[in-house]
Amino acid sequence: MAPTRKDTSSQRKALSEMSQDELAASIASNQAEIDKVEGELASRAKDVSYLV
């Protein structure tokens, strides 16, 4: 799976221009994306403890 980056820079406000609600929504969205990627990576993890 190749990394992808959504090109939303033209649609995004600067953090300093966001309201509290917008910031909270952005943080929640980012955390959800992080959790998703961490789950995908964890599912592909291999046990390498035998190498130690």
C-alpha positions, 0 to 999 in steps of 0.5 A: 500500500503506497502512502497517499496524501489528500490534496486539501490544502486549498480547502483548509483554513489556517489553524489560527483562523479556525473556530473552536468547533472547527479545531475540535472537528479537525483534531477528531478527524486527524485522530481518527485517521491516525487510529486507522493507520495505526490499526493497519500497521499493527495488522501487518506487524511481524514478530521479530523478537527471535532476532534479539 
